[in-house]
Amino acid sequence: MRSLPANHVTDELLAAYAAGTLSEAESLIVATHSAFCPICRDAIAAFEAVGASLLDEIEPEALSAGSLESVMAKLDDLEDLPDNVVRHPSAKTAAAGSDQGFVLPEPLRSYVGGDLNDVVWRPVIRGLEEAELSVSGPEFNVRLIRVAAGAAMPQHSHHGSEYTLLLTGAYRDSSGRYARGDFQMADGDVDHQPTAEPGEPCVCLIVTDAPIKLTGPVGRLLNPFIRY
Ligand SMILES: [Zn+2]
C-alpha cells in the first residue's frame, strides 16, 4: 500500500473546492491531490455536508475561526447528519482510478488525454521539460513539468501563487521533501530551488496564476510570453 501524502491542500482551498467556487485550474489540482489523499477527501466531504444542509446551523464564530477542526467539532454536535455524505464526484472517481495502476489519476488523466507515457514533452532548459494543459480561464497556467533525476530547477520566487502536486519521483527544497501525492503552495514569500532526488524523473502538475498582468493594447500582446 502506498504511503499517504504528507503535505496537504489548505483548508481554505478544500472548503472553496467543496463550495464549487474554485477556478477549473485550482479544482483540477485539488481533485488530483484528493485522488491520492483520503484525508483531504474526507475533509471535502465534510465541507460539502456543511454546505449542503448545515450551514445555517453553524454559529458564525465557528466559521470565522476558519479551521477545519471547528467545523468538524460543530458537525459532531449537530443531529440529523445526512446518512450519505455526498462526495465530490471527481474526487470519488479519482480515488477509484488511482487504485488501478495508472500513474496519472483522474481527473488529471482526462486533461492529459492518457497516462504519463502519452505526454508530449517540450524541452525548456537542460534537465527540464514541460507540457501545457488546456484549462479554461485565462488567469492560470497549468502544466506538467518533468525534471531529470538529480537535476535542480532554476532558483525562483513568485509574483503570484504557485501550486505544485508531485506525481512521480521526489524533490527537496528549503522547506522539506515532497513525494508522490504531496501538495505544495508557494507565493512571493517563497524563494526556492526544488531539486529532484536521484533515481527517477520528478513529474509535477503545476498551477500558477499570471505573475504579472499587463494591460493595454500592447501589453496584452506580451502576456503570453510571461510564463513563470
Ligand atoms: Zn491531503
Boltz pocket constraint, residues with backbone or C-beta under 6 A from the ligand:
constraints:
  - pocket:
      binder: B
      contacts: [[A, 5], [A, 7], [A, 8], [A, 9], [A, 33], [A, 37], [A, 39], [A, 40], [A, 41]]
      max_distance: 6.0
